[in-house]
């Protein structure tokens, strides 16, 4: 999953990943809503490139946290 995200990711692709995690029951509906809200472009007052980099880093961090939680 981390490799799909890459160094930057646009909002729609990030939302698709969150939806896929929800569909595969890797996350709850509540977790999906929280993750989606963090990925909204309106939160980032920056250039598109920087915004997509920040979004990628946040999404990777959330997925890494989920992975850690599932294993412990």
Residue pairs with C-beta under 8 A, 6 or more apart in sequence:
1 17
1 63
2 60
2 63
2 64
4 17
5 14
5 17
5 56
5 59
5 60
5 63
6 56
7 53
7 56
8 49
8 52
8 53
8 55
8 56
9 17
9 52
9 55
9 56
9 59
10 52
10 55
11 39
11 40
11 41
11 55
14 39
14 55
14 56
14 59
15 36
15 39
17 59
18 27
18 32
18 35
18 36
18 39
18 59
19 32
21 27
21 32
21 35
21 63
21 66
22 28
22 29
22 31
22 32
26 66
27 35
27 66
31 66
35 59
35 62
38 58
38 62
39 55
39 58
39 59
41 51
44 50
44 51
44 54
44 55
46 54
